Amino acid sequence: MNITKESIDELNARVTIKLQPADYLPQVDKMLKQHALKAKLPGFRPGKVPVGVVKKMYGPSVLADEVNKMLANKLYEYIGNEKLEILGNPLPSQEVKPVADFENPADMVFTYDLGLAPKIDLDLGQRFQFDYFKIEATDKDIESSLENIKKRSGEMVEHDTIADNDLVKVQWVELNEDGSIKAGGVLHSSSIAIDKLQGDLKKSIIGKKLTESLTVDYRDFSDNQSDMAAMLAVAKDELHTVNNSFKITIEKIQRLVPAELNEELFKKMYPDGSVTNLDEMKDKIKQDYAAYFENESDKKLKNDIVIELIKNTKVELPDEFLKRWLVTVNEEKSTKAQIDQEYPNYRDGLKWQLIQNKVIRENDIKVTLEDLKVGIRGQLLQQFAYYGMQQADDEMVDGMVEKFLKQESEVRKMNDQLYDQKVMELFRSKANLNEKKVSSEKFYEMLSKENI
């Protein structure tokens, strides 16, 4: 076996692998013997099929399989030994055709194209400067949070007349075109949120009382087929067989009664006694907003840094190789024309990934097991707070962290998030930040203009 590399330019290379029969025939013969032991052919007892018969029947396909396995192993072994930083995966060369005859084993030659990762020079000098926004909560923010707390802590109370924002349970009965009940048709009860309804439909339902009925077109209740199917308890692909006309009968009317902001609620939300009155509640909300807005400012800063580095860092890529590779890996979903259209976004994403990898490597950034535990714990506490659970039992949270660590995909996601955070912390430490105070209203108005 002989492996050689030819440099096309700084970003493209070509690797040629030459195989001789002595390289692959021993493994091919071994596999043919295994096939012979397992083969079941008329006229032969199990395990007694001659190797020559198996070779005649399966020889070329077994040879092709074993040669392809050998090529893949040796190619990636060579890439590792030579410390080549490649992008995508090696592709069979379009310019140099392979020399191979699987019917008549002899010397074989295979050539692969490689896309190479570029060298990157980062400029984090005086020009690496950004605005950093200190966002302040408005009175409107505070009042909105208080209203949300009251709603989340409220209770559903039954009523006999429908009003806006009620949750109403109705019985659905499928009708024929003449208004009669369809034999074997849909008969199901489900709940509808009145505030989600529109126009005449909403007007026709508000004011209705328990046990009252009306005829409706089920399609007026949603534009989403999955929601409509769930509403009627039918399969999504069966909706087209359902008649449009239904009689709905009011079975239950529930209305949310917001909780009062009193000592009982404060004690329920903050059992440690840190909040005992409305003023302390407002102070707590301001603290929560401060943490939330700091996160929003950090996201804005990250976005600005990413855009700046992608725009002003010179990163040359093997574009034609990458386009060809993307077509290959997405051949069932994407055409060359689609890849050409989407390539600029892919290119920017790859540039950012290469910049991140350079920073991680050169600054020896690592994510430890303890980092993962702290990150997972913080994520869980945020989820608890979102659902109104401001304080959580440490032992319970520790148990949930351990369970989380056994979910490989979730751990990988958290690992990526933490690497991203550490990279951004490094960029932030090297950036010149100009702090600017701004109200939440002005901040989001500015973001909306940037996204236009």
Kinemage of the C-alpha trace (Angstrom):
@kinemage 1
@onewidth
@group {chain A} dominant
@subgroup {mainchain}
@vectorlist {calphas} color= white
{ca met a 1} P 0.000 0.000 0.000
{ca asn a 2} L 1.217 3.457 -0.868
{ca ile a 3} L -0.368 6.790 0.189
{ca thr a 4} L 0.739 10.145 -1.220
{ca lys a 5} L -0.538 13.726 -0.913
{ca glu a 6} L -0.524 16.450 -3.554
{ca ser a 7} L -1.106 20.082 -2.522
{ca ile a 8} L -3.388 21.840 -4.993
{ca asp a 9} L -3.267 25.148 -3.088
{ca glu a 10} L -3.392 26.297 0.546
{ca leu a 11} L -6.994 25.144 0.922
{ca asn a 12} L -7.195 22.041 -1.274
{ca ala a 13} L -5.208 18.802 -1.394
{ca arg a 14} L -5.441 15.444 -3.112
{ca val a 15} L -4.604 12.083 -1.504
{ca thr a 16} L -3.919 8.997 -3.614
{ca ile a 17} L -4.063 5.470 -2.200
{ca lys a 18} L -2.524 2.606 -4.188
{ca leu a 19} L -3.519 -0.933 -3.172
{ca gln a 20} L -1.978 -4.218 -4.239
{ca pro a 21} L -3.767 -7.590 -4.022
{ca ala a 22} L -1.569 -8.493 -1.057
{ca asp a 23} L -3.110 -5.561 0.865
{ca tyr a 24} L -6.732 -6.637 0.589
{ca leu a 25} L -6.974 -10.313 -0.493
{ca pro a 26} L -6.241 -11.813 2.977
{ca gln a 27} L -9.200 -9.950 4.475
{ca val a 28} L -11.397 -10.784 1.463
{ca asp a 29} L -10.561 -14.502 1.774
{ca lys a 30} L -11.343 -14.355 5.499
{ca met a 31} L -14.759 -12.827 4.844
{ca leu a 32} L -15.553 -15.349 2.088
{ca lys a 33} L -14.830 -18.220 4.509
{ca gln a 34} L -17.190 -16.636 7.060
{ca his a 35} L -19.876 -16.348 4.367
{ca ala a 36} L -19.331 -20.011 3.477
{ca leu a 37} L -19.958 -21.061 7.094
{ca lys a 38} L -23.243 -19.137 7.219
{ca ala a 39} L -24.475 -19.727 3.656
{ca lys a 40} L -27.607 -21.810 3.036
{ca leu a 41} L -27.679 -23.135 -0.520
{ca pro a 42} L -29.672 -25.994 -2.078
{ca gly a 43} L -27.611 -29.176 -2.283
{ca phe a 44} L -25.252 -28.251 0.546
{ca arg a 45} L -25.505 -28.872 4.269
{ca pro a 46} L -25.350 -25.719 6.490
{ca gly a 47} L -21.717 -24.723 6.994
{ca lys a 48} L -20.477 -27.030 4.236
{ca val a 49} L -20.784 -24.702 1.228
{ca pro a 50} L -17.406 -24.655 -0.611
{ca val a 51} L -15.593 -21.316 -0.480
{ca gly a 52} L -15.185 -21.464 -4.261
{ca val a 53} L -18.977 -21.490 -4.728
{ca val a 54} L -19.405 -18.544 -2.365
{ca lys a 55} L -16.589 -16.677 -4.126
{ca lys a 56} L -18.228 -17.177 -7.479
{ca met a 57} L -21.538 -15.864 -6.181
{ca tyr a 58} L -20.425 -13.067 -3.858
{ca gly a 59} L -16.736 -12.474 -4.589
{ca pro a 60} L -16.980 -9.052 -6.341
{ca ser a 61} L -19.375 -7.568 -3.743
{ca val a 62} L -17.307 -8.837 -0.799
{ca leu a 63} L -14.170 -7.474 -2.470
{ca ala a 64} L -15.785 -4.071 -2.976
{ca asp a 65} L -16.988 -3.944 0.651
{ca glu a 66} L -13.609 -4.840 2.116
{ca val a 67} L -11.684 -2.464 -0.147
{ca asn a 68} L -14.021 0.406 0.765
{ca lys a 69} L -13.597 -0.324 4.491
{ca met a 70} L -9.822 -0.426 4.089
{ca leu a 71} L -9.778 2.820 2.116
{ca ala a 72} L -11.835 4.659 4.746
{ca asn a 73} L -9.700 3.385 7.631
{ca lys a 74} L -6.371 4.131 5.943
{ca leu a 75} L -7.479 7.529 4.658
{ca tyr a 76} L -8.542 8.823 8.082
{ca glu a 77} L -5.527 7.193 9.699
{ca tyr a 78} L -3.300 9.087 7.253
{ca ile a 79} L -5.151 12.368 7.914
{ca gly a 80} L -4.622 11.889 11.647
{ca asn a 81} L -0.961 10.950 11.362
{ca glu a 82} L -0.236 13.916 9.087
{ca lys a 83} L -2.235 16.212 11.407
{ca leu a 84} L -4.274 17.562 8.503
{ca glu a 85} L -7.125 19.873 9.561
{ca ile a 86} L -9.868 19.135 7.072
{ca leu a 87} L -13.315 20.607 6.471
{ca gly a 88} L -16.202 18.285 5.735
{ca asn a 89} L -15.206 14.794 4.612
{ca pro a 90} L -12.854 13.567 1.872
{ca leu a 91} L -14.580 13.203 -1.518
{ca pro a 92} L -13.651 10.918 -4.421
{ca ser a 93} L -11.793 13.040 -6.942
{ca gln a 94} L -13.811 14.208 -9.939
{ca glu a 95} L -10.697 14.811 -12.000
{ca val a 96} L -8.785 11.596 -11.304
{ca lys a 97} L -10.852 8.480 -11.911
{ca pro a 98} L -10.223 5.353 -9.799
{ca val a 99} L -8.376 2.361 -11.217
{ca ala a 100} L -10.223 -0.714 -9.956
{ca asp a 101} L -11.733 -3.930 -11.301
{ca phe a 102} L -13.667 -5.861 -8.669
{ca glu a 103} L -14.238 -8.765 -11.078
{ca asn a 104} L -10.500 -9.261 -11.618
{ca pro a 105} L -8.465 -8.299 -8.498
{ca ala a 106} L -5.269 -6.446 -9.317
{ca asp a 107} L -3.513 -3.196 -8.371
{ca met a 108} L -6.046 -0.476 -7.520
{ca val a 109} L -5.675 3.312 -7.301
{ca phe a 110} L -8.124 5.689 -5.566
{ca thr a 111} L -7.835 9.465 -5.327
{ca tyr a 112} L -9.627 11.759 -2.862
{ca asp a 113} L -10.043 15.524 -2.661
{ca leu a 114} L -9.605 17.245 0.723
{ca gly a 115} L -10.760 20.686 1.818
{ca leu a 116} L -8.255 22.143 4.296
{ca ala a 117} L -8.966 24.458 7.223
{ca pro a 118} L -7.443 27.920 6.728
{ca lys a 119} L -5.056 29.815 8.973
{ca ile a 120} L -6.819 32.575 10.903
{ca asp a 121} L -5.413 35.849 12.271
{ca leu a 122} L -7.654 37.517 14.851
{ca asp a 123} L -7.428 41.266 15.382
{ca leu a 124} L -8.599 42.070 18.927
{ca gly a 125} L -6.888 45.440 19.165
{ca gln a 126} L -8.254 48.931 19.790
{ca arg a 127} L -10.850 48.557 17.060
{ca phe a 128} L -12.440 45.673 18.986
{ca gln a 129} L -14.999 47.882 20.756
{ca phe a 130} L -18.747 47.674 21.320
{ca asp a 131} L -21.650 49.361 23.065
{ca tyr a 132} L -22.886 47.504 26.151
{ca phe a 133} L -26.391 48.396 27.279
{ca lys a 134} L -27.436 48.721 30.922
{ca ile a 135} L -31.174 48.132 30.561
{ca glu a 136} L -33.518 49.602 33.171
{ca ala a 137} L -36.981 48.218 33.940
{ca thr a 138} L -39.885 50.627 33.498
{ca asp a 139} L -42.978 51.015 35.721
{ca lys a 140} L -44.874 49.258 32.940
{ca asp a 141} L -42.521 46.255 33.258
{ca ile a 142} L -43.128 46.063 37.014
{ca glu a 143} L -46.924 46.262 36.660
{ca ser a 144} L -46.897 43.651 33.903
{ca ser a 145} L -44.933 41.260 36.122
{ca leu a 146} L -47.333 41.796 39.011
{ca glu a 147} L -50.271 40.981 36.724
{ca asn a 148} L -48.544 37.807 35.527
{ca ile a 149} L -47.868 36.742 39.116
{ca lys a 150} L -51.530 37.283 40.003
{ca lys a 151} L -52.636 35.200 37.008
{ca arg a 152} L -50.166 32.393 37.585
{ca ser a 153} L -51.201 32.162 41.233
{ca gly a 154} L -54.907 32.553 40.517
{ca glu a 155} L -57.572 29.852 40.417
{ca met a 156} L -60.153 28.746 37.880
{ca val a 157} L -63.739 29.383 38.991
{ca glu a 158} L -66.803 27.973 37.228
{ca his a 159} L -69.417 30.338 35.740
{ca asp a 160} L -72.692 29.873 33.914
{ca thr a 161} L -72.216 32.503 31.150
{ca ile a 162} L -69.283 32.774 28.722
{ca ala a 163} L -67.139 35.923 28.767
{ca asp a 164} L -63.914 36.880 26.994
{ca asn a 165} L -60.808 35.008 28.238
{ca asp a 166} L -62.849 32.090 29.632
{ca leu a 167} L -61.855 28.455 29.153
{ca val a 168} L -64.887 26.574 27.853
{ca lys a 169} L -65.410 22.823 27.604
{ca val a 170} L -67.728 21.900 24.750
{ca gln a 171} L -69.102 18.689 23.279
{ca trp a 172} L -68.523 18.319 19.540
{ca val a 173} L -71.191 16.475 17.521
{ca glu a 174} L -70.605 16.018 13.781
{ca leu a 175} L -73.582 16.919 11.553
{ca asn a 176} L -74.766 15.986 8.069
{ca glu a 177} L -75.414 18.619 5.403
{ca asp a 178} L -79.144 18.726 6.385
{ca gly a 179} L -78.235 19.449 10.017
{ca ser a 180} L -78.980 15.976 11.327
{ca ile a 181} L -76.471 14.112 13.503
{ca lys a 182} L -74.037 12.019 11.423
{ca ala a 183} L -74.255 8.329 12.318
{ca gly a 184} L -70.853 7.161 13.587
{ca gly a 185} L -69.516 10.709 13.322
{ca val a 186} L -67.268 12.608 15.711
{ca leu a 187} L -68.526 12.792 19.301
{ca his a 188} L -65.955 14.302 21.613
{ca ser a 189} L -65.482 16.875 24.388
{ca ser a 190} L -62.554 19.306 24.516
{ca ser a 191} L -61.725 22.763 25.840
{ca ile a 192} L -61.392 25.984 23.829
{ca ala a 193} L -59.831 29.298 24.933
{ca ile a 194} L -62.191 32.151 24.057
{ca asp a 195} L -59.369 34.695 23.761
{ca lys a 196} L -57.912 32.653 20.864
{ca leu a 197} L -61.080 32.997 18.768
{ca gln a 198} L -61.618 35.692 16.153
{ca gly a 199} L -64.377 37.906 14.724
{ca asp a 200} L -67.966 36.656 14.318
{ca leu a 201} L -67.185 33.261 15.843
{ca lys a 202} L -66.048 34.879 19.083
{ca lys a 203} L -69.095 37.179 19.161
{ca ser a 204} L -71.440 34.230 18.613
{ca ile a 205} L -70.031 32.287 21.583
{ca ile a 206} L -69.616 35.078 24.170
{ca gly a 207} L -72.802 35.321 26.226
{ca lys a 208} L -73.822 31.701 25.733
{ca lys a 209} L -74.828 29.803 28.880
{ca leu a 210} L -74.273 26.301 30.199
{ca thr a 211} L -76.079 23.561 28.195
{ca glu a 212} L -76.748 25.973 25.286
{ca ser a 213} L -75.847 24.762 21.797
{ca leu a 214} L -74.965 26.342 18.459
{ca thr a 215} L -73.935 25.159 15.007
{ca val a 216} L -70.375 25.987 13.901
{ca asp a 217} L -67.771 25.208 11.265
{ca tyr a 218} L -64.903 23.518 13.116
{ca arg a 219} L -62.371 25.046 10.684
{ca asp a 220} L -63.116 28.525 12.124
{ca phe a 221} L -61.513 27.547 15.441
{ca ser a 222} L -57.938 27.194 14.202
{ca asp a 223} L -55.686 27.447 11.162
{ca asn a 224} L -53.499 24.621 12.438
{ca gln a 225} L -54.476 21.128 11.305
{ca ser a 226} L -52.736 19.443 14.237
{ca asp a 227} L -54.722 21.602 16.678
{ca met a 228} L -57.988 20.872 14.853
{ca ala a 229} L -57.304 17.132 14.852
{ca ala a 230} L -56.574 17.193 18.607
{ca met a 231} L -59.692 19.302 19.226
{ca leu a 232} L -61.894 16.662 17.543
{ca ala a 233} L -59.813 13.638 18.653
{ca val a 234} L -59.201 12.413 15.101
{ca ala a 235} L -56.010 11.631 13.225
{ca lys a 236} L -54.594 14.559 11.276
{ca asp a 237} L -54.707 12.620 8.005
{ca glu a 238} L -58.407 11.845 8.609
{ca leu a 239} L -59.555 15.465 8.854
{ca his a 240} L -60.541 15.528 5.176
{ca thr a 241} L -63.174 12.836 5.906
{ca val a 242} L -64.844 14.943 8.633
{ca asn a 243} L -67.826 17.139 7.767
{ca asn a 244} L -67.338 20.850 8.409
{ca ser a 245} L -70.583 21.381 10.335
{ca phe a 246} L -70.765 20.606 14.072
{ca lys a 247} L -73.135 21.210 16.933
{ca ile a 248} L -71.281 22.306 20.053
{ca thr a 249} L -72.894 22.198 23.495
{ca ile a 250} L -71.490 24.160 26.451
{ca glu a 251} L -70.498 21.699 29.204
{ca lys a 252} L -68.331 23.816 31.519
{ca ile a 253} L -67.266 27.465 31.759
{ca gln a 254} L -64.148 28.353 33.738
{ca arg a 255} L -62.771 31.806 34.437
{ca leu a 256} L -59.406 32.697 35.924
{ca val a 257} L -59.672 34.739 39.102
{ca pro a 258} L -56.293 36.422 39.695
{ca ala a 259} L -54.777 35.996 43.161
{ca glu a 260} L -54.532 38.905 45.544
{ca leu a 261} L -51.104 40.318 46.308
{ca asn a 262} L -51.299 39.654 50.022
{ca glu a 263} L -49.293 38.080 52.829
{ca glu a 264} L -50.566 34.586 51.958
{ca leu a 265} L -49.255 34.851 48.385
{ca phe a 266} L -45.906 36.328 49.481
{ca lys a 267} L -45.419 33.479 51.958
{ca lys a 268} L -46.339 30.879 49.337
{ca met a 269} L -43.888 32.267 46.768
{ca tyr a 270} L -41.070 33.066 49.210
{ca pro a 271} L -41.270 30.661 52.172
{ca asp a 272} L -37.938 31.981 53.476
{ca gly a 273} L -39.663 35.281 54.378
{ca ser a 274} L -37.568 37.420 52.015
{ca val a 275} L -40.747 39.054 50.625
{ca thr a 276} L -43.531 40.078 53.028
{ca asn a 277} L -45.186 43.089 51.358
{ca leu a 278} L -45.851 44.709 47.968
{ca asp a 279} L -42.827 47.029 48.075
{ca glu a 280} L -40.499 44.109 48.755
{ca met a 281} L -42.196 42.208 45.934
{ca lys a 282} L -41.500 45.104 43.549
{ca asp a 283} L -37.867 45.208 44.687
{ca lys a 284} L -37.605 41.465 44.037
{ca ile a 285} L -39.090 41.925 40.556
{ca lys a 286} L -36.557 44.677 39.830
{ca gln a 287} L -33.758 42.305 40.856
{ca asp a 288} L -35.151 39.596 38.581
{ca tyr a 289} L -35.432 42.086 35.725
{ca ala a 290} L -31.856 43.209 36.314
{ca ala a 291} L -30.628 39.626 35.884
{ca tyr a 292} L -32.875 39.077 32.867
{ca phe a 293} L -31.864 42.333 31.186
{ca glu a 294} L -28.198 41.602 31.830
{ca asn a 295} L -28.709 38.369 29.906
{ca glu a 296} L -30.418 40.317 27.098
{ca ser a 297} L -27.498 42.756 26.970
{ca asp a 298} L -25.060 39.861 26.865
{ca lys a 299} L -26.953 38.309 23.930
{ca lys a 300} L -26.852 41.629 22.088
{ca leu a 301} L -23.111 41.967 22.784
{ca lys a 302} L -22.492 38.404 21.603
{ca asn a 303} L -24.397 39.062 18.379
{ca asp a 304} L -22.390 42.244 17.773
{ca ile a 305} L -19.095 40.440 18.432
{ca val a 306} L -19.998 37.550 16.121
{ca ile a 307} L -20.990 39.916 13.307
{ca glu a 308} L -17.823 41.990 13.783
{ca leu a 309} L -15.486 38.988 13.744
{ca ile a 310} L -17.157 37.294 10.775
{ca lys a 311} L -17.141 40.541 8.820
{ca asn a 312} L -13.588 41.686 9.582
{ca thr a 313} L -11.632 38.452 10.094
{ca lys a 314} L -10.037 37.187 6.928
{ca val a 315} L -11.013 33.550 6.563
{ca glu a 316} L -10.506 31.954 3.155
{ca leu a 317} L -12.401 28.712 2.579
{ca pro a 318} L -12.308 25.986 -0.107
{ca asp a 319} L -15.717 27.133 -1.337
{ca glu a 320} L -16.121 24.857 -4.359
{ca phe a 321} L -15.073 21.785 -2.363
{ca leu a 322} L -17.497 22.669 0.442
{ca lys a 323} L -20.390 23.231 -1.965
{ca arg a 324} L -19.705 19.858 -3.544
{ca trp a 325} L -19.521 18.217 -0.111
{ca leu a 326} L -22.813 19.848 0.983
{ca val a 327} L -24.554 18.521 -2.130
{ca thr a 328} L -23.198 15.046 -1.335
{ca val a 329} L -24.361 14.969 2.303
{ca asn a 330} L -27.736 16.546 1.447
{ca glu a 331} L -28.319 14.849 -1.899
{ca glu a 332} L -31.844 13.726 -0.945
{ca lys a 333} L -32.913 17.187 0.257
{ca ser a 334} L -30.875 19.793 -1.611
{ca thr a 335} L -29.875 20.508 -5.183
{ca lys a 336} L -26.726 22.300 -6.290
{ca ala a 337} L -28.826 25.428 -6.971
{ca gln a 338} L -30.213 25.342 -3.405
{ca ile a 339} L -26.736 24.853 -1.946
{ca asp a 340} L -25.430 27.812 -3.972
{ca gln a 341} L -28.261 29.953 -2.610
{ca glu a 342} L -27.809 28.898 1.017
{ca tyr a 343} L -24.003 28.775 0.970
{ca pro a 344} L -23.350 32.356 2.218
{ca asn a 345} L -25.137 31.566 5.516
{ca tyr a 346} L -23.319 28.246 5.821
{ca arg a 347} L -20.015 29.981 5.075
{ca asp a 348} L -20.571 32.548 7.855
{ca gly a 349} L -21.491 29.797 10.311
{ca leu a 350} L -18.362 27.837 9.425
{ca lys a 351} L -16.183 30.951 9.744
{ca trp a 352} L -17.532 31.534 13.237
{ca gln a 353} L -16.958 27.876 14.169
{ca leu a 354} L -13.351 28.078 12.985
{ca ile a 355} L -12.804 31.306 14.942
{ca gln a 356} L -14.235 29.659 18.073
{ca asn a 357} L -12.085 26.561 17.641
{ca lys a 358} L -8.958 28.706 17.280
{ca val a 359} L -9.757 30.596 20.490
{ca ile a 360} L -10.556 27.377 22.402
{ca arg a 361} L -7.339 25.719 21.242
{ca glu a 362} L -4.981 28.655 21.749
{ca asn a 363} L -6.392 29.589 25.169
{ca asp a 364} L -6.717 26.003 26.419
{ca ile a 365} L -10.409 26.493 27.206
{ca lys a 366} L -12.004 23.419 28.789
{ca val a 367} L -15.395 22.443 30.215
{ca thr a 368} L -15.101 20.274 33.342
{ca leu a 369} L -17.632 17.960 34.962
{ca glu a 370} L -18.104 20.550 37.713
{ca asp a 371} L -18.802 23.201 35.059
{ca leu a 372} L -21.502 20.914 33.597
{ca lys a 373} L -23.131 20.383 36.997
{ca val a 374} L -23.206 24.122 37.736
{ca gly a 375} L -24.608 24.873 34.276
{ca ile a 376} L -27.311 22.215 34.525
{ca arg a 377} L -28.258 23.356 38.019
{ca gly a 378} L -28.607 26.958 36.865
{ca gln a 379} L -30.797 25.895 33.946
{ca leu a 380} L -33.086 23.882 36.237
{ca leu a 381} L -33.459 26.773 38.702
{ca gln a 382} L -34.400 29.100 35.829
{ca gln a 383} L -37.112 26.660 34.777
{ca phe a 384} L -38.426 26.454 38.350
{ca ala a 385} L -38.543 30.256 38.611
{ca tyr a 386} L -40.437 30.500 35.303
{ca tyr a 387} L -43.193 28.321 36.735
{ca gly a 388} L -43.364 30.336 39.949
{ca met a 389} L -41.161 28.085 42.113
{ca gln a 390} L -38.716 30.663 43.435
{ca gln a 391} L -36.965 28.327 45.869
{ca ala a 392} L -36.168 24.642 45.362
{ca asp a 393} L -34.950 21.911 47.677
{ca asp a 394} L -31.183 21.386 47.206
{ca glu a 395} L -31.402 17.608 47.518
{ca met a 396} L -34.141 17.434 44.883
{ca val a 397} L -32.156 19.642 42.475
{ca asp a 398} L -28.981 17.568 43.024
{ca gly a 399} L -30.928 14.430 42.108
{ca met a 400} L -32.260 16.044 38.937
{ca val a 401} L -28.730 17.142 37.980
{ca glu a 402} L -27.476 13.546 38.267
{ca lys a 403} L -30.342 12.301 36.070
{ca phe a 404} L -29.614 15.037 33.549
{ca leu a 405} L -25.977 13.925 33.330
{ca lys a 406} L -27.132 10.516 32.057
{ca gln a 407} L -28.829 12.065 29.003
{ca glu a 408} L -26.071 12.145 26.406
{ca ser a 409} L -27.743 14.519 23.951
{ca glu a 410} L -28.643 17.030 26.690
{ca val a 411} L -25.138 16.893 28.171
{ca arg a 412} L -23.663 17.522 24.714
{ca lys a 413} L -25.947 20.519 24.276
{ca met a 414} L -24.960 21.941 27.673
{ca asn a 415} L -21.279 21.266 26.907
{ca asp a 416} L -21.568 23.311 23.690
{ca gln a 417} L -23.346 26.126 25.555
{ca leu a 418} L -20.606 26.297 28.184
{ca tyr a 419} L -17.819 26.360 25.591
{ca asp a 420} L -19.709 29.152 23.852
{ca gln a 421} L -20.009 31.075 27.143
{ca lys a 422} L -16.302 30.707 27.915
{ca val a 423} L -15.319 31.887 24.441
{ca met a 424} L -17.579 34.920 24.791
{ca glu a 425} L -16.149 35.657 28.254
{ca leu a 426} L -12.693 35.770 26.704
{ca phe a 427} L -13.825 38.061 23.880
{ca arg a 428} L -15.583 40.290 26.402
{ca ser a 429} L -12.435 40.557 28.523
{ca lys a 430} L -10.493 41.757 25.476
{ca ala a 431} L -13.156 44.140 24.140
{ca asn a 432} L -13.413 47.851 24.852
{ca leu a 433} L -16.970 48.277 26.138
{ca asn a 434} L -18.861 51.557 26.116
{ca glu a 435} L -21.668 51.276 28.695
{ca lys a 436} L -24.962 52.981 27.819
{ca lys a 437} L -28.054 53.237 30.017
{ca val a 438} L -31.333 52.638 28.204
{ca ser a 439} L -34.927 51.812 29.147
{ca ser a 440} L -36.267 48.378 28.235
{ca glu a 441} L -38.697 50.030 25.815
{ca lys a 442} L -35.913 51.841 23.937
{ca phe a 443} L -33.698 48.750 23.932
{ca tyr a 444} L -36.305 46.507 22.274
{ca glu a 445} L -37.262 49.282 19.873
{ca met a 446} L -33.600 49.414 18.819
{ca leu a 447} L -33.482 45.607 18.378
{ca ser a 448} L -36.617 45.610 16.219
{ca lys a 449} L -35.041 48.210 13.893
{ca glu a 450} L -31.841 46.144 13.614
{ca asn a 451} L -33.858 43.085 12.605
{ca ile a 452} L -35.730 44.902 9.824
